[in-house]
């Protein structure tokens, strides 16, 4: 197994959450196994989450967004963890993607071929989605696939081959269940997957 450059994004605005613990576990296992890890906590980043004029005007990126773009350009593997709020990601995480997942960085639209050119091909991704009160299956059964947006609409759109791991219900999970989840997460971190 070769060592990887891994970027972690904690997509919960509250770092002192189960989401933060999931990334702590992944990060510790990755570092212990020789991977190079850069971590970005949404709660600590300074940026305006609103793309005020859409793509009609260039909205300058704040330093934290430039740093994140640079880290993702250099990484082999991108890991994102967030809570499932109303069958989607928290608004601040969506705002992060609105601001920095831009043409020229993640993709381009080729006007001649009318096709998308993905700029982040060759990278892999893992997304941890944490459901508070429902199991991931129950959420999927009632409301449909809540992983499409992040997996296909954002990451794979830019060329990142992505796997999703969903856990829940986190609010009612017994310690034995959480311990099992953390062992799975640590194994993924150790392997850089």
C-alpha positions in Angstrom: 0.0 0.0 0.0 1.4 3.4 -1.0 1.0 6.4 1.2 -1.5 9.0 0.1 -2.1 12.7 0.4 -5.5 13.0 2.0 -7.7 16.0 2.5 -10.4 15.9 5.2 -13.4 18.2 5.3 -15.5 18.3 8.5 -18.8 19.5 7.1 -20.6 19.9 10.4 -20.6 23.6 11.6 -20.2 22.1 15.2 -16.8 20.5 15.4 -17.7 19.0 18.8 -20.1 16.6 17.3 -20.2 12.9 16.3 -19.1 14.1 12.8 -15.9 15.5 14.3 -15.3 12.3 16.2 -15.7 10.3 13.0 -13.0 12.4 11.3 -10.8 12.3 14.4 -10.8 8.5 14.2 -10.2 8.5 10.4 -7.4 11.0 10.7 -5.6 9.3 13.5 -5.6 5.9 11.7 -4.4 7.6 8.4 -1.5 9.4 10.1 -0.5 6.3 12.1 -0.3 4.4 8.8 1.9 7.0 7.1 -0.6 9.0 5.1 -0.2 12.8 4.8 -3.4 14.5 6.1 -4.7 18.0 5.7 -7.8 18.8 7.6 -10.3 21.6 7.1 -13.0 22.2 9.7 -16.0 24.1 8.3 -16.5 25.8 11.7 -13.0 27.3 11.6 -12.9 28.5 7.9 -13.6 32.1 7.1 -15.6 32.7 3.9 -18.8 34.1 2.6 -21.0 31.0 1.8 -23.2 32.9 -0.7 -22.4 33.0 -4.3 -24.0 36.4 -4.7 -24.1 36.7 -8.5 -24.0 33.1 -9.5 -21.4 32.6 -12.3 -22.2 36.0 -13.9 -19.4 37.7 -11.9 -16.1 36.5 -10.4 -16.4 36.6 -6.7 -12.8 36.6 -5.2 -12.0 33.6 -3.1 -11.0 34.1 0.5 -7.6 32.7 1.6 -9.2 29.6 3.3 -10.9 28.7 0.0 -7.7 29.1 -2.0 -5.9 26.9 0.5 -8.6 24.2 0.2 -8.5 24.3 -3.6 -4.7 24.0 -3.5 -4.9 21.1 -1.0 -7.4 19.2 -3.2 -5.4 19.8 -6.4 -2.4 18.1 -4.6 -4.3 15.3 -2.9 -4.9 11.7 -3.9 -8.0 11.2 -1.7 -10.7 13.5 -0.5 -12.8 12.6 2.6 -15.9 14.6 3.6 -18.1 13.9 6.7 -21.3 15.7 7.5 -24.7 15.2 9.2 -27.7 14.5 7.1 -30.0 17.4 7.8 -33.3 17.3 6.0 -31.9 14.7 3.6 -29.0 16.9 2.5 -25.9 18.5 3.7 -25.8 21.5 6.1 -26.3 24.8 4.4 -22.8 26.0 5.3 -21.2 23.0 3.6 -23.4 23.6 0.5 -22.2 27.2 0.6 -18.6 26.0 0.7 -19.2 24.0 -2.5 -21.1 26.9 -4.2 -18.1 29.2 -3.5 -15.0 27.0 -4.3 -16.2 24.2 -6.6 -15.9 26.4 -9.6 -15.3 26.2 -13.4 -11.6 26.3 -13.9 -10.9 24.4 -10.7 -13.2 21.4 -10.6 -14.6 21.4 -14.1 -15.1 23.3 -17.3 -17.9 23.3 -19.8 -16.4 22.9 -23.3 -18.5 25.2 -25.6 -17.4 23.4 -28.8 -18.1 19.8 -27.7 -20.9 20.8 -25.3 -19.4 18.5 -22.7 -18.2 18.8 -19.2 -14.4 18.5 -18.7 -13.7 17.1 -15.2 -10.4 18.5 -13.7 -10.1 16.2 -10.7 -9.9 12.8 -12.4 -7.6 10.3 -10.9 -8.6 11.2 -7.3 -10.8 9.1 -5.0 -13.2 10.2 -2.4 -15.1 8.9 0.6 -18.1 10.6 2.1 -19.4 9.8 5.6 -23.1 10.8 6.0 -24.4 10.6 9.6 -28.1 10.4 10.2 -29.3 11.6 13.6 -32.7 10.0 14.1 -33.3 7.6 11.2 -31.3 4.7 9.8 -29.8 5.5 6.4 -32.1 2.8 4.8 -35.2 4.3 6.4 -34.3 7.7 5.1 -33.6 6.3 1.6 -36.9 4.3 1.7 -39.0 7.3 2.7 -37.3 10.2 0.8 -35.1 8.7 -1.9 -31.4 8.7 -2.5 -29.9 11.3 -0.3 -26.3 10.6 -1.5 -26.8 11.7 -5.2 -26.0 15.3 -4.6 -22.6 14.9 -3.0 -21.6 11.7 -4.8 -22.7 12.3 -8.4 -23.7 16.0 -8.6 -20.6 17.3 -7.0 -17.6 14.9 -6.6 -18.0 12.5 -9.6 -19.1 15.5 -11.8 -15.5 16.7 -11.2 -14.0 13.3 -11.9 -13.5 12.1 -8.3 -14.5 8.3 -8.0 -16.4 8.4 -4.7 -17.8 5.9 -2.2 -20.4 6.8 0.4 -20.6 5.3 3.9 -23.8 6.2 5.8 -24.3 5.6 9.5 -27.3 6.1 11.8 -29.4 6.6 13.7 -26.5 8.2 15.6 -28.7 9.8 18.3 -29.9 6.4 19.6 -27.0 4.2 18.7 -25.6 2.0 21.6 -22.0 2.2 22.4 -21.3 -1.2 20.9 -22.8 0.0 17.6 -20.7 3.2 17.7 -17.6 1.2 18.5 -18.3 -1.0 15.5 -18.7 2.0 13.2 -15.5 3.6 14.5 -13.5 0.4 13.8 -14.8 0.4 10.2 -13.8 4.1 9.9 -10.4 3.5 11.4 -9.8 0.7 8.9 -10.7 3.0 6.0 -8.4 5.7 7.4 -5.5 3.2 7.8 -6.0 2.1 4.1 -6.5 5.7 2.8 -9.9 4.7 1.4 
